[in-house]
Every structure is written in structure tokens, then in C-alpha cells.
Amino acid sequence: MKNFDEWNIIKKEINTKDISRDLFFYEREVWWCSVGINVGVESDGKNENFERPCLIIKKFNSDMIWIVPLTSKEHYGDHYQKIIHDAGVSWVCLSQIKTISTKRLLRKIGMVSEPEFFMILDKIYQYIRIGPRISAGSSEAEATNN
């Protein structure tokens, strides 16, 4: 059974963190993040900080980033991509991309290579791409014919 009550205590502590702390982070880095206890099939954190390794995909500013959770369990198929980083081998959970506060960052694990990172970005793009883009002022039929 999931311990939501314990996670709520930790989440309140995370929320009170001083965001102005000296924390430097960059895209391509792998960090332990307090992702918490989540609902249903969403990736949960483990241990006392409800943490899991995550790859920073996009840094918006010093307060907000996009991450994808990682798992050490082998997974194959459209929803996962194997990567190698400084701490070893992981599988990126492509379907679990999310926006988080940088207050959730705990400690840096390592970094993925540039080619590996751009491959992951391409996989994410292909994963979320739904169909032809419709630009402002054009009809759906025009976009389909282009």
C-alpha cells in the first residue's frame, strides 16, 4: 500500500526549501529527484526521500525543469529507451515526462553524452508527435495535404 501520508510530510518540507540555494544543474544531467508517491501507474519514488533518478530534458529557469524518470529495470518497447550515463545503464520512461520544481532535485548522479541526449530528445519528439501540425490560418484539410 502506498504511504501518501508520509509523502505529504516530505512534500511540505520540499516546498519550504530556499530556492535561492546554490544549486547548479543543466540539461543532460541525471539527478536523484524527490518525485514522491504518485497515482496509479505514475512512477513513484523510493526510500526516505521518495526519490528516483531522472534525466533533465529542459531547463526553463532556475525554478522549473522537464524531466523523464529513469529505471534500472530492463524495459523494451515504445515507452522506454535504454541509455548509458556516468552511473551505469538505465531505461528512460518516455511516457512519464513531467514538469517539476527544482526544489525536488537532491543530488547529481552524472550526465549522458550529447549523442545519447539528442537521441532521447528525438525519441521524445517522435513519441509525443500526434500528427501533422496545423498552423494558424490554415484548415485541417490543407495541413493534411501538405
C-alpha positions as CSV (number, residue, x, y, z in Angstrom):
1,M,0.0,0.0,0.0
2,K,1.3,3.5,-0.9
3,N,2.2,5.7,2.0
4,F,0.7,9.0,0.9
5,D,0.7,10.5,4.4
6,E,4.4,10.1,4.8
7,W,5.0,11.6,1.3
8,N,2.8,14.6,2.2
9,I,5.1,15.3,5.2
10,I,8.2,15.2,2.9
11,K,6.5,17.2,0.2
12,K,5.8,20.0,2.7
13,E,9.5,20.1,3.6
14,I,10.5,20.2,0.0
15,N,8.1,23.1,-0.6
16,T,9.7,25.2,2.1
17,K,13.3,24.8,0.6
18,D,15.1,28.0,-0.1
19,I,15.1,28.1,-3.9
20,S,18.0,30.6,-3.9
21,R,20.3,27.9,-2.6
22,D,23.5,27.4,-4.6
23,L,22.3,24.7,-7.0
24,F,23.7,24.3,-10.4
25,F,22.1,21.9,-12.9
26,Y,22.0,21.5,-16.6
27,E,20.2,19.7,-19.4
28,R,21.7,16.2,-20.0
29,E,22.3,15.6,-16.3
30,V,21.0,12.7,-14.3
31,W,19.8,13.6,-10.8
32,W,18.1,11.9,-7.9
33,C,14.8,13.7,-7.5
34,S,12.1,13.5,-4.9
35,V,9.2,12.5,-7.2
36,G,7.1,11.3,-4.4
37,I,4.2,8.8,-4.3
38,N,2.1,9.1,-7.3
39,V,-1.3,7.8,-8.5
40,G,-1.8,4.5,-10.4
41,V,1.0,3.7,-12.9
42,E,2.9,7.0,-12.5
43,S,6.5,6.5,-11.5
44,D,6.9,6.5,-7.7
45,G,10.0,7.5,-5.7
46,K,11.6,5.1,-3.3
47,N,13.5,5.3,0.1
48,E,13.0,8.0,2.7
49,N,13.1,10.9,0.2
50,F,10.7,9.2,-2.3
51,E,13.4,9.6,-4.9
52,R,14.2,8.2,-8.3
53,P,16.9,9.0,-10.9
54,C,15.7,11.5,-13.5
55,L,17.2,12.9,-16.7
56,I,16.9,16.7,-17.1
57,I,15.4,17.3,-20.5
58,K,14.8,21.0,-20.5
59,K,15.8,23.8,-18.1
60,F,13.2,26.6,-18.2
61,N,14.7,28.7,-15.5
62,S,16.3,28.2,-12.0
63,D,12.9,27.0,-10.6
64,M,11.4,24.7,-13.2
65,I,12.6,21.8,-15.4
66,W,11.3,19.0,-17.6
67,I,12.5,15.6,-16.5
68,V,12.0,12.0,-17.5
69,P,12.2,9.4,-14.8
70,L,14.7,6.5,-15.2
71,T,14.5,2.9,-14.1
72,S,17.2,0.3,-13.7
73,K,14.8,-2.4,-14.6
74,E,15.1,-3.6,-18.2
75,H,12.1,-2.4,-20.4
76,Y,11.7,-2.7,-24.1
77,G,9.1,-1.2,-26.4
78,D,7.8,2.2,-27.5
79,H,7.6,3.6,-24.0
80,Y,11.2,3.1,-23.0
81,Q,14.7,3.8,-24.3
82,K,17.9,2.4,-22.9
83,I,20.7,4.9,-22.1
84,I,24.1,4.9,-20.6
85,H,25.2,7.5,-18.2
86,D,28.1,8.1,-15.7
87,A,26.4,5.9,-13.1
88,G,25.6,3.0,-15.4
89,V,22.7,1.8,-17.6
90,S,19.1,2.9,-17.2
91,W,15.9,3.0,-19.2
92,V,14.2,6.3,-19.8
93,C,10.4,6.2,-19.2
94,L,9.3,8.2,-22.2
95,S,5.7,8.3,-21.3
96,Q,6.4,9.8,-17.9
97,I,7.9,13.2,-19.0
98,K,6.9,15.9,-16.5
99,T,7.5,19.4,-15.2
100,I,8.9,19.6,-11.7
101,S,10.2,22.3,-9.4
102,T,14.0,22.3,-9.0
103,K,13.3,22.1,-5.2
104,R,12.9,18.3,-5.9
105,L,16.5,18.0,-7.0
106,L,18.5,16.1,-4.4
107,R,22.0,15.2,-5.8
108,K,23.6,14.8,-9.2
109,I,24.4,11.3,-10.4
110,G,26.1,12.0,-13.7
111,M,25.5,13.0,-17.3
112,V,24.6,11.4,-20.6
113,S,26.7,12.1,-23.7
114,E,25.5,14.6,-26.2
115,P,24.7,12.0,-28.9
116,E,22.7,9.9,-26.3
117,F,20.9,13.1,-25.1
118,F,19.9,14.1,-28.7
119,M,18.7,10.6,-29.4
120,I,16.5,10.8,-26.3
121,L,15.1,14.2,-27.4
122,D,14.4,12.7,-30.8
123,K,12.6,9.7,-29.2
124,I,10.5,12.1,-27.1
125,Y,9.7,14.2,-30.1
126,Q,8.6,11.1,-32.1
127,Y,6.8,9.8,-29.0
128,I,4.6,12.9,-28.5
129,R,4.2,13.7,-32.1
130,I,0.5,13.2,-32.9
131,G,0.0,14.2,-36.5
132,P,0.5,17.0,-39.0
133,R,0.9,20.4,-37.5
134,I,-1.9,22.8,-38.3
135,S,-0.7,26.4,-38.5
136,A,-2.8,29.4,-37.6
137,G,-5.0,30.4,-40.5
138,S,-4.9,27.1,-42.3
139,S,-7.5,24.4,-42.3
140,E,-7.0,20.8,-41.2
141,A,-7.5,19.7,-44.8
142,E,-4.7,22.0,-46.0
143,A,-2.3,20.7,-43.3
144,T,-3.1,17.1,-44.3
145,N,-2.4,17.8,-47.9
146,N,1.0,19.5,-47.2
